[in-house]
Amino acid sequence: MQFHIENMTCGGCARHVTQAIRTLDPNAQVEADTVTQKVTVDTTATREEVEKVLAADGYPAKAA
């Protein structure tokens, strides 16, 4: 699944996003691109769970 995260602008943001997703699924594969502000996630978590954890961490995401 892919998400657009408007306020993911640096490497630190990308690390926070990755860590947040991995609280749901420690084995999640996360690719974060700060230039396009897109995150590609391969996880067992649902889209809703990922969106919720990202919003709680200060990185609201929209499906891309």
All heavy atoms as TSV, in Angstrom:
chain	resi	resn	atom	element	x	y	z
A	1	MET	N	N	0.834	-1.171	0.000
A	1	MET	CA	C	0.000	0.000	0.000
A	1	MET	C	C	0.881	1.236	0.000
A	1	MET	O	O	2.014	1.179	0.447
A	1	MET	CB	C	-0.973	-0.044	1.175
A	1	MET	CG	C	-0.345	-0.052	2.556
A	1	MET	SD	S	-1.532	-0.275	3.917
A	1	MET	CE	C	-1.511	-2.058	4.055
A	2	GLN	N	N	0.328	2.310	-0.541
A	2	GLN	CA	C	1.084	3.565	-0.624
A	2	GLN	C	C	0.317	4.684	0.063
A	2	GLN	O	O	-0.903	4.716	0.036
A	2	GLN	CB	C	1.312	3.971	-2.072
A	2	GLN	CG	C	2.513	3.337	-2.699
A	2	GLN	CD	C	2.918	4.084	-3.959
A	2	GLN	OE1	O	2.099	4.656	-4.666
A	2	GLN	NE2	N	4.202	4.076	-4.237
A	3	PHE	N	N	1.101	5.582	0.649
A	3	PHE	CA	C	0.540	6.738	1.331
A	3	PHE	C	C	1.292	7.988	0.923
A	3	PHE	O	O	2.483	7.934	0.638
A	3	PHE	CB	C	0.674	6.582	2.857
A	3	PHE	CG	C	-0.030	5.397	3.409
A	3	PHE	CD1	C	0.649	4.202	3.594
A	3	PHE	CD2	C	-1.372	5.455	3.745
A	3	PHE	CE1	C	0.002	3.093	4.108
A	3	PHE	CE2	C	-2.025	4.350	4.255
A	3	PHE	CZ	C	-1.336	3.165	4.441
A	4	HIS	N	N	0.582	9.107	0.940
A	4	HIS	CA	C	1.190	10.424	0.757
A	4	HIS	C	C	1.180	11.088	2.133
A	4	HIS	O	O	0.130	11.171	2.779
A	4	HIS	CB	C	0.407	11.269	-0.242
A	4	HIS	CG	C	0.939	12.655	-0.368
A	4	HIS	ND1	N	2.089	12.941	-1.067
A	4	HIS	CD2	C	0.520	13.827	0.146
A	4	HIS	CE1	C	2.324	14.239	-0.991
A	4	HIS	NE2	N	1.391	14.796	-0.249
A	5	ILE	N	N	2.348	11.527	2.590
A	5	ILE	CA	C	2.469	12.177	3.895
A	5	ILE	C	C	3.075	13.556	3.654
A	5	ILE	O	O	4.284	13.704	3.469
A	5	ILE	CB	C	3.332	11.348	4.866
A	5	ILE	CG1	C	2.748	9.948	4.997
A	5	ILE	CG2	C	3.427	12.045	6.218
A	5	ILE	CD1	C	3.576	8.999	5.840
A	6	GLU	N	N	2.205	14.559	3.663
A	6	GLU	CA	C	2.595	15.913	3.281
A	6	GLU	C	C	3.713	16.494	4.141
A	6	GLU	O	O	4.566	17.214	3.652
A	6	GLU	CB	C	1.371	16.823	3.340
A	6	GLU	CG	C	1.584	18.145	2.668
A	6	GLU	CD	C	0.285	18.912	2.527
A	6	GLU	OE1	O	-0.705	18.304	2.094
A	6	GLU	OE2	O	0.288	20.101	2.850
A	7	ASN	N	N	3.726	16.193	5.444
A	7	ASN	CA	C	4.738	16.810	6.309
A	7	ASN	C	C	5.955	15.911	6.559
A	7	ASN	O	O	6.710	16.156	7.478
A	7	ASN	CB	C	4.112	17.295	7.625
A	7	ASN	CG	C	3.530	16.174	8.452
A	7	ASN	OD1	O	3.378	15.053	7.980
A	7	ASN	ND2	N	3.186	16.466	9.687
A	8	MET	N	N	6.170	14.909	5.717
A	8	MET	CA	C	7.380	14.084	5.794
A	8	MET	C	C	8.412	14.716	4.863
A	8	MET	O	O	8.422	14.483	3.667
A	8	MET	CB	C	7.082	12.641	5.367
A	8	MET	CG	C	8.291	11.723	5.508
A	8	MET	SD	S	7.987	10.043	4.951
A	8	MET	CE	C	7.865	10.291	3.179
A	9	THR	N	N	9.271	15.553	5.435
A	9	THR	CA	C	10.161	16.361	4.602
A	9	THR	C	C	11.642	16.059	4.769
A	9	THR	O	O	12.465	16.636	4.061
A	9	THR	CB	C	9.934	17.849	4.901
A	9	THR	OG1	O	10.157	18.072	6.297
A	9	THR	CG2	C	8.515	18.275	4.535
A	10	CYS	N	N	12.008	15.192	5.722
A	10	CYS	CA	C	13.435	14.932	5.944
A	10	CYS	C	C	13.649	13.485	6.377
A	10	CYS	O	O	12.696	12.748	6.622
A	10	CYS	CB	C	13.988	15.883	7.003
A	10	CYS	SG	S	13.302	15.603	8.654
A	11	GLY	N	N	14.897	13.116	6.505
A	11	GLY	CA	C	15.243	11.769	6.921
A	11	GLY	C	C	14.732	11.429	8.310
A	11	GLY	O	O	14.342	10.295	8.579
A	12	GLY	N	N	14.725	12.412	9.199
A	12	GLY	CA	C	14.210	12.190	10.549
A	12	GLY	C	C	12.732	11.860	10.516
A	12	GLY	O	O	12.262	10.969	11.230
A	13	CYS	N	N	11.997	12.573	9.670
A	13	CYS	CA	C	10.565	12.291	9.503
A	13	CYS	C	C	10.367	10.866	8.974
A	13	CYS	O	O	9.503	10.129	9.459
A	13	CYS	CB	C	9.939	13.265	8.515
A	13	CYS	SG	S	9.985	15.000	8.990
A	14	ALA	N	N	11.156	10.498	7.990
A	14	ALA	CA	C	11.042	9.160	7.402
A	14	ALA	C	C	11.321	8.085	8.456
A	14	ALA	O	O	10.648	7.053	8.491
A	14	ALA	CB	C	12.003	9.023	6.223
A	15	ARG	N	N	12.285	8.325	9.337
A	15	ARG	CA	C	12.576	7.361	10.411
A	15	ARG	C	C	11.399	7.245	11.373
A	15	ARG	O	O	11.037	6.144	11.789
A	15	ARG	CB	C	13.846	7.757	11.151
A	15	ARG	CG	C	15.122	7.378	10.406
A	15	ARG	CD	C	16.370	7.544	11.270
A	15	ARG	NE	N	16.601	8.929	11.671
A	15	ARG	CZ	C	17.156	9.860	10.905
A	15	ARG	NH1	N	17.531	9.552	9.673
A	15	ARG	NH2	N	17.335	11.084	11.349
A	16	HIS	N	N	10.806	8.388	11.723
A	16	HIS	CA	C	9.647	8.361	12.625
A	16	HIS	C	C	8.483	7.587	12.003
A	16	HIS	O	O	7.824	6.798	12.680
A	16	HIS	CB	C	9.187	9.788	12.969
A	16	HIS	CG	C	10.005	10.427	14.029
A	16	HIS	ND1	N	9.819	10.163	15.362
A	16	HIS	CD2	C	11.016	11.309	13.953
A	16	HIS	CE1	C	10.694	10.874	16.061
A	16	HIS	NE2	N	11.437	11.576	15.225
A	17	VAL	N	N	8.237	7.824	10.735
A	17	VAL	CA	C	7.170	7.131	10.019
A	17	VAL	C	C	7.433	5.626	10.023
A	17	VAL	O	O	6.552	4.823	10.337
A	17	VAL	CB	C	7.033	7.681	8.583
A	17	VAL	CG1	C	6.192	6.771	7.712
A	17	VAL	CG2	C	6.461	9.087	8.615
A	18	THR	N	N	8.652	5.242	9.708
A	18	THR	CA	C	9.022	3.825	9.683
A	18	THR	C	C	8.849	3.197	11.060
A	18	THR	O	O	8.273	2.113	11.192
A	18	THR	CB	C	10.472	3.657	9.193
A	18	THR	OG1	O	10.571	4.201	7.867
A	18	THR	CG2	C	10.899	2.200	9.188
A	19	GLN	N	N	9.331	3.866	12.096
A	19	GLN	CA	C	9.210	3.343	13.457
A	19	GLN	C	C	7.754	3.203	13.870
A	19	GLN	O	O	7.377	2.221	14.508
A	19	GLN	CB	C	9.963	4.235	14.443
A	19	GLN	CG	C	11.462	4.154	14.288
A	19	GLN	CD	C	12.201	5.216	15.105
A	19	GLN	OE1	O	11.598	6.164	15.608
A	19	GLN	NE2	N	13.505	5.056	15.221
A	20	ALA	N	N	6.931	4.177	13.519
A	20	ALA	CA	C	5.511	4.118	13.871
A	20	ALA	C	C	4.846	2.903	13.228
A	20	ALA	O	O	4.107	2.169	13.892
A	20	ALA	CB	C	4.811	5.407	13.438
A	21	ILE	N	N	5.124	2.686	11.956
A	21	ILE	CA	C	4.529	1.542	11.252
A	21	ILE	C	C	5.021	0.235	11.862
A	21	ILE	O	O	4.250	-0.710	12.034
A	21	ILE	CB	C	4.838	1.614	9.744
A	21	ILE	CG1	C	4.115	2.823	9.140
A	21	ILE	CG2	C	4.441	0.321	9.035
A	21	ILE	CD1	C	4.544	3.184	7.739
A	22	ARG	N	N	6.278	0.190	12.238
A	22	ARG	CA	C	6.830	-1.048	12.801
A	22	ARG	C	C	6.344	-1.333	14.222
A	22	ARG	O	O	6.558	-2.423	14.725
A	22	ARG	CB	C	8.352	-1.031	12.711
A	22	ARG	CG	C	8.777	-1.202	11.255
A	22	ARG	CD	C	10.236	-1.484	11.102
A	22	ARG	NE	N	10.544	-1.736	9.694
A	22	ARG	CZ	C	11.681	-1.434	9.116
A	22	ARG	NH1	N	12.647	-0.863	9.821
A	22	ARG	NH2	N	11.880	-1.695	7.841
A	23	THR	N	N	5.674	-0.367	14.873
A	23	THR	CA	C	5.037	-0.692	16.155
A	23	THR	C	C	3.835	-1.597	15.918
A	23	THR	O	O	3.468	-2.371	16.794
A	23	THR	CB	C	4.578	0.567	16.930
A	23	THR	OG1	O	3.571	1.251	16.194
A	23	THR	CG2	C	5.748	1.485	17.245
A	24	LEU	N	N	3.249	-1.514	14.738
A	24	LEU	CA	C	2.137	-2.387	14.367
A	24	LEU	C	C	2.630	-3.734	13.867
A	24	LEU	O	O	2.041	-4.766	14.163
A	24	LEU	CB	C	1.303	-1.749	13.242
A	24	LEU	CG	C	0.577	-0.463	13.546
A	24	LEU	CD1	C	0.009	0.118	12.265
A	24	LEU	CD2	C	-0.528	-0.720	14.548
A	25	ASP	N	N	3.682	-3.704	13.072
A	25	ASP	CA	C	4.227	-4.906	12.435
A	25	ASP	C	C	5.743	-4.765	12.375
A	25	ASP	O	O	6.270	-4.086	11.498
A	25	ASP	CB	C	3.645	-5.048	11.025
A	25	ASP	CG	C	4.228	-6.216	10.244
A	25	ASP	OD1	O	5.013	-7.011	10.808
A	25	ASP	OD2	O	3.890	-6.334	9.047
A	26	PRO	N	N	6.449	-5.404	13.326
A	26	PRO	CA	C	7.910	-5.275	13.366
A	26	PRO	C	C	8.613	-5.727	12.087
A	26	PRO	O	O	9.739	-5.334	11.823
A	26	PRO	CB	C	8.319	-6.166	14.546
A	26	PRO	CG	C	7.087	-6.313	15.370
A	26	PRO	CD	C	5.930	-6.212	14.418
A	27	ASN	N	N	7.939	-6.552	11.285
A	27	ASN	CA	C	8.545	-7.054	10.054
A	27	ASN	C	C	8.105	-6.285	8.813
A	27	ASN	O	O	8.401	-6.697	7.698
A	27	ASN	CB	C	8.205	-8.537	9.878
A	27	ASN	CG	C	8.792	-9.367	10.997
A	27	ASN	OD1	O	9.948	-9.178	11.375
A	27	ASN	ND2	N	8.001	-10.261	11.555
A	28	ALA	N	N	7.422	-5.183	9.003
A	28	ALA	CA	C	6.939	-4.389	7.863
A	28	ALA	C	C	8.114	-3.886	7.031
A	28	ALA	O	O	9.149	-3.496	7.560
A	28	ALA	CB	C	6.112	-3.211	8.362
A	29	GLN	N	N	7.916	-3.903	5.727
A	29	GLN	CA	C	8.894	-3.327	4.805
A	29	GLN	C	C	8.396	-1.932	4.461
A	29	GLN	O	O	7.277	-1.773	3.967
A	29	GLN	CB	C	9.005	-4.179	3.539
A	29	GLN	CG	C	9.503	-5.586	3.803
A	29	GLN	CD	C	10.912	-5.600	4.367
A	29	GLN	OE1	O	11.801	-4.943	3.845
A	29	GLN	NE2	N	11.106	-6.329	5.447
A	30	VAL	N	N	9.208	-0.926	4.747
A	30	VAL	CA	C	8.800	0.469	4.554
A	30	VAL	C	C	9.821	1.179	3.682
A	30	VAL	O	O	11.013	1.148	3.976
A	30	VAL	CB	C	8.682	1.194	5.918
A	30	VAL	CG1	C	8.215	2.629	5.710
A	30	VAL	CG2	C	7.765	0.440	6.868
A	31	GLU	N	N	9.346	1.798	2.610
A	31	GLU	CA	C	10.192	2.628	1.753
A	31	GLU	C	C	9.621	4.036	1.786
A	31	GLU	O	O	8.496	4.251	1.341
A	31	GLU	CB	C	10.201	2.093	0.326
A	31	GLU	CG	C	10.910	0.760	0.177
A	31	GLU	CD	C	10.919	0.295	-1.262
A	31	GLU	OE1	O	10.981	1.146	-2.178
A	31	GLU	OE2	O	10.842	-0.923	-1.469
A	32	ALA	N	N	10.388	4.962	2.320
A	32	ALA	CA	C	9.933	6.345	2.441
A	32	ALA	C	C	10.753	7.240	1.523
A	32	ALA	O	O	11.979	7.204	1.556
A	32	ALA	CB	C	10.059	6.803	3.887
A	33	ASP	N	N	10.083	8.039	0.718
A	33	ASP	CA	C	10.731	8.961	-0.205
A	33	ASP	C	C	10.326	10.381	0.187
A	33	ASP	O	O	9.184	10.801	-0.032
A	33	ASP	CB	C	10.297	8.657	-1.635
A	33	ASP	CG	C	11.003	9.522	-2.669
A	33	ASP	OD1	O	11.594	10.564	-2.294
A	33	ASP	OD2	O	10.975	9.155	-3.850
A	34	THR	N	N	11.266	11.126	0.769
A	34	THR	CA	C	10.951	12.472	1.242
A	34	THR	C	C	10.761	13.475	0.104
A	34	THR	O	O	10.097	14.486	0.291
A	34	THR	CB	C	12.042	12.987	2.208
A	34	THR	OG1	O	13.303	12.956	1.547
A	34	THR	CG2	C	12.089	12.151	3.463
A	35	VAL	N	N	11.312	13.189	-1.062
A	35	VAL	CA	C	11.161	14.101	-2.198
A	35	VAL	C	C	9.709	14.097	-2.690
A	35	VAL	O	O	9.105	15.147	-2.885
A	35	VAL	CB	C	12.132	13.728	-3.342
A	35	VAL	CG1	C	11.867	14.571	-4.575
A	35	VAL	CG2	C	13.567	13.886	-2.884
A	36	THR	N	N	9.144	12.904	-2.854
A	36	THR	CA	C	7.764	12.794	-3.330
A	36	THR	C	C	6.766	12.736	-2.172
A	36	THR	O	O	5.564	12.788	-2.403
A	36	THR	CB	C	7.576	11.536	-4.195
A	36	THR	OG1	O	7.857	10.377	-3.397
A	36	THR	CG2	C	8.472	11.570	-5.417
A	37	GLN	N	N	7.285	12.602	-0.963
A	37	GLN	CA	C	6.484	12.485	0.258
A	37	GLN	C	C	5.571	11.259	0.200
A	37	GLN	O	O	4.460	11.272	0.691
A	37	GLN	CB	C	5.678	13.757	0.510
A	37	GLN	CG	C	6.563	14.961	0.751
A	37	GLN	CD	C	5.805	16.249	0.873
A	37	GLN	OE1	O	4.879	16.509	0.126
A	37	GLN	NE2	N	6.193	17.053	1.852
A	38	LYS	N	N	6.084	10.184	-0.393
A	38	LYS	CA	C	5.330	8.936	-0.498
A	38	LYS	C	C	6.008	7.845	0.304
A	38	LYS	O	O	7.233	7.783	0.397
A	38	LYS	CB	C	5.199	8.509	-1.948
A	38	LYS	CG	C	4.297	9.447	-2.697
A	38	LYS	CD	C	3.740	8.842	-3.932
A	38	LYS	CE	C	2.838	9.909	-4.501
A	38	LYS	NZ	N	2.148	9.731	-5.607
A	39	VAL	N	N	5.163	6.991	0.871
A	39	VAL	CA	C	5.642	5.841	1.623
A	39	VAL	C	C	4.975	4.602	1.047
A	39	VAL	O	O	3.748	4.571	0.878
A	39	VAL	CB	C	5.282	5.965	3.123
A	39	VAL	CG1	C	5.716	4.742	3.880
A	39	VAL	CG2	C	5.911	7.206	3.714
A	40	THR	N	N	5.788	3.605	0.748
A	40	THR	CA	C	5.276	2.319	0.298
A	40	THR	C	C	5.483	1.332	1.439
A	40	THR	O	O	6.584	1.240	1.988
A	40	THR	CB	C	6.023	1.842	-0.961
A	40	THR	OG1	O	5.895	2.850	-1.963
A	40	THR	CG2	C	5.468	0.524	-1.469
A	41	VAL	N	N	4.419	0.625	1.794
A	41	VAL	CA	C	4.450	-0.250	2.958
A	41	VAL	C	C	3.971	-1.641	2.575
A	41	VAL	O	O	2.916	-1.798	1.956
A	41	VAL	CB	C	3.538	0.300	4.082
A	41	VAL	CG1	C	3.623	-0.582	5.307
A	41	VAL	CG2	C	3.893	1.735	4.417
A	42	ASP	N	N	4.733	-2.654	2.965
A	42	ASP	CA	C	4.317	-4.046	2.840
A	42	ASP	C	C	4.192	-4.555	4.273
A	42	ASP	O	O	5.194	-4.721	4.974
A	42	ASP	CB	C	5.346	-4.848	2.053
A	42	ASP	CG	C	4.934	-6.297	1.851
A	42	ASP	OD1	O	3.750	-6.615	2.082
A	42	ASP	OD2	O	5.790	-7.106	1.466
A	43	THR	N	N	2.952	-4.767	4.719
A	43	THR	CA	C	2.708	-5.092	6.117
A	43	THR	C	C	1.485	-5.976	6.266
A	43	THR	O	O	0.635	-6.023	5.364
A	43	THR	CB	C	2.511	-3.798	6.940
A	43	THR	OG1	O	2.279	-4.150	8.295
A	43	THR	CG2	C	1.358	-2.964	6.424
A	44	THR	N	N	1.380	-6.616	7.418
A	44	THR	CA	C	0.191	-7.400	7.739
A	44	THR	C	C	-0.887	-6.518	8.355
A	44	THR	O	O	-2.029	-6.932	8.502
A	44	THR	CB	C	0.533	-8.539	8.718
A	44	THR	OG1	O	1.107	-7.979	9.901
A	44	THR	CG2	C	1.506	-9.526	8.095
A	45	ALA	N	N	-0.539	-5.304	8.726
A	45	ALA	CA	C	-1.502	-4.353	9.305
A	45	ALA	C	C	-2.448	-3.852	8.217
A	45	ALA	O	O	-2.106	-3.840	7.032
A	45	ALA	CB	C	-0.770	-3.185	9.949
A	46	THR	N	N	-3.617	-3.414	8.625
A	46	THR	CA	C	-4.579	-2.864	7.670
A	46	THR	C	C	-4.237	-1.413	7.342
A	46	THR	O	O	-3.515	-0.754	8.093
A	46	THR	CB	C	-6.011	-2.903	8.243
A	46	THR	OG1	O	-6.091	-2.016	9.361
A	46	THR	CG2	C	-6.410	-4.311	8.656
A	47	ARG	N	N	-4.792	-0.925	6.256
A	47	ARG	CA	C	-4.590	0.467	5.855
A	47	ARG	C	C	-5.075	1.395	6.970
A	47	ARG	O	O	-4.426	2.372	7.298
A	47	ARG	CB	C	-5.350	0.758	4.558
A	47	ARG	CG	C	-5.240	2.198	4.103
A	47	ARG	CD	C	-5.895	2.432	2.762
A	47	ARG	NE	N	-5.305	1.662	1.699
A	47	ARG	CZ	C	-4.169	1.977	1.062
A	47	ARG	NH1	N	-3.513	3.062	1.401
A	47	ARG	NH2	N	-3.704	1.216	0.101
A	48	GLU	N	N	-6.203	1.077	7.569
A	48	GLU	CA	C	-6.760	1.906	8.638
A	48	GLU	C	C	-5.835	1.946	9.852
A	48	GLU	O	O	-5.656	3.001	10.460
A	48	GLU	CB	C	-8.145	1.386	9.044
A	48	GLU	CG	C	-9.203	1.552	7.970
A	48	GLU	CD	C	-9.125	0.511	6.846
A	48	GLU	OE1	O	-8.500	-0.567	7.043
A	48	GLU	OE2	O	-9.668	0.774	5.762
A	49	GLU	N	N	-5.252	0.806	10.199
A	49	GLU	CA	C	-4.320	0.761	11.334
A	49	GLU	C	C	-3.093	1.622	11.066
A	49	GLU	O	O	-2.635	2.351	11.951
A	49	GLU	CB	C	-3.891	-0.685	11.625
A	49	GLU	CG	C	-4.974	-1.550	12.202
A	49	GLU	CD	C	-4.571	-3.008	12.295
A	49	GLU	OE1	O	-3.843	-3.509	11.409
A	49	GLU	OE2	O	-4.999	-3.661	13.269
A	50	VAL	N	N	-2.567	1.541	9.852
A	50	VAL	CA	C	-1.386	2.329	9.492
A	50	VAL	C	C	-1.723	3.820	9.533
A	50	VAL	O	O	-0.973	4.616	10.107
A	50	VAL	CB	C	-0.831	1.915	8.110
A	50	VAL	CG1	C	0.276	2.850	7.667
A	50	VAL	CG2	C	-0.332	0.467	8.149
A	51	GLU	N	N	-2.855	4.197	8.950
A	51	GLU	CA	C	-3.255	5.608	8.960
A	51	GLU	C	C	-3.426	6.119	10.383
A	51	GLU	O	O	-3.020	7.236	10.695
A	51	GLU	CB	C	-4.548	5.793	8.158
A	51	GLU	CG	C	-4.332	5.650	6.667
A	51	GLU	CD	C	-5.617	5.684	5.866
A	51	GLU	OE1	O	-6.727	5.585	6.451
A	51	GLU	OE2	O	-5.523	5.805	4.636
A	52	LYS	N	N	-4.010	5.304	11.246
A	52	LYS	CA	C	-4.246	5.711	12.635
A	52	LYS	C	C	-2.934	5.921	13.388
A	52	LYS	O	O	-2.754	6.919	14.083
A	52	LYS	CB	C	-5.107	4.660	13.342
A	52	LYS	CG	C	-5.512	5.046	14.737
A	52	LYS	CD	C	-6.438	4.001	15.343
A	52	LYS	CE	C	-6.816	4.374	16.754
A	52	LYS	NZ	N	-7.711	3.391	17.361
A	53	VAL	N	N	-1.994	4.986	13.244
A	53	VAL	CA	C	-0.727	5.100	13.977
A	53	VAL	C	C	0.103	6.268	13.449
A	53	VAL	O	O	0.768	6.959	14.213
A	53	VAL	CB	C	0.064	3.775	13.979
A	53	VAL	CG1	C	0.770	3.504	12.659
A	53	VAL	CG2	C	1.067	3.739	15.106
A	54	LEU	N	N	0.042	6.521	12.155
A	54	LEU	CA	C	0.778	7.653	11.589
A	54	LEU	C	C	0.174	8.975	12.057
A	54	LEU	O	O	0.910	9.896	12.414
A	54	LEU	CB	C	0.797	7.576	10.064
A	54	LEU	CG	C	1.675	6.469	9.483
A	54	LEU	CD1	C	1.492	6.386	7.977
A	54	LEU	CD2	C	3.126	6.663	9.843
A	55	ALA	N	N	-1.142	9.070	12.079
A	55	ALA	CA	C	-1.797	10.295	12.554
A	55	ALA	C	C	-1.463	10.541	14.027
A	55	ALA	O	O	-1.176	11.682	14.428
A	55	ALA	CB	C	-3.299	10.191	12.365
A	56	ALA	N	N	-1.454	9.485	14.821
A	56	ALA	CA	C	-1.130	9.611	16.239
A	56	ALA	C	C	0.312	10.082	16.441
A	56	ALA	O	O	0.626	10.744	17.444
A	56	ALA	CB	C	-1.356	8.292	16.957
A	57	ASP	N	N	1.192	9.768	15.497
A	57	ASP	CA	C	2.600	10.158	15.578
A	57	ASP	C	C	2.856	11.528	14.943
A	57	ASP	O	O	3.999	11.973	14.862
A	57	ASP	CB	C	3.459	9.068	14.901
A	57	ASP	CG	C	4.906	9.089	15.391
A	57	ASP	OD1	O	5.121	9.221	16.607
A	57	ASP	OD2	O	5.809	8.977	14.541
A	58	GLY	N	N	1.794	12.175	14.462
A	58	GLY	CA	C	1.953	13.510	13.880
A	58	GLY	C	C	2.209	13.522	12.387
A	58	GLY	O	O	2.611	14.538	11.829
A	59	TYR	N	N	1.957	12.400	11.716
A	59	TYR	CA	C	2.177	12.311	10.271
A	59	TYR	C	C	0.914	11.794	9.585
A	59	TYR	O	O	0.868	10.658	9.116
A	59	TYR	CB	C	3.364	11.381	9.964
A	59	TYR	CG	C	4.661	11.934	10.466
A	59	TYR	CD1	C	5.172	11.562	11.709
A	59	TYR	CD2	C	5.376	12.867	9.732
A	59	TYR	CE1	C	6.359	12.088	12.184
A	59	TYR	CE2	C	6.555	13.399	10.188
A	59	TYR	CZ	C	7.038	13.005	11.419
A	59	TYR	OH	O	8.211	13.543	11.886
A	60	PRO	N	N	-0.128	12.634	9.517
A	60	PRO	CA	C	-1.349	12.175	8.861
A	60	PRO	C	C	-1.084	11.767	7.425
A	60	PRO	O	O	-0.373	12.470	6.690
A	60	PRO	CB	C	-2.285	13.367	8.948
A	60	PRO	CG	C	-1.438	14.534	9.345
A	60	PRO	CD	C	-0.194	14.009	9.950
A	61	ALA	N	N	-1.629	10.619	7.052
A	61	ALA	CA	C	-1.371	10.046	5.723
A	61	ALA	C	C	-2.659	9.931	4.930
A	61	ALA	O	O	-3.729	9.704	5.493
A	61	ALA	CB	C	-0.734	8.667	5.884
A	62	LYS	N	N	-2.517	10.089	3.625
A	62	LYS	CA	C	-3.622	9.869	2.708
A	62	LYS	C	C	-3.227	8.740	1.757
A	62	LYS	O	O	-2.066	8.641	1.366
A	62	LYS	CB	C	-3.906	11.128	1.877
A	62	LYS	CG	C	-4.338	12.305	2.711
A	62	LYS	CD	C	-4.531	13.512	1.820
A	62	LYS	CE	C	-4.819	14.746	2.674
A	62	LYS	NZ	N	-4.851	15.951	1.885
A	63	ALA	N	N	-4.191	7.917	1.405
A	63	ALA	CA	C	-3.911	6.846	0.448
A	63	ALA	C	C	-3.413	7.452	-0.857
A	63	ALA	O	O	-3.943	8.458	-1.327
A	63	ALA	CB	C	-5.158	6.014	0.202
A	64	ALA	N	N	-2.369	6.865	-1.395
A	64	ALA	CA	C	-1.798	7.369	-2.658
A	64	ALA	C	C	-2.142	6.425	-3.787
A	64	ALA	O	O	-2.387	5.277	-3.595
A	64	ALA	CB	C	-0.283	7.496	-2.536
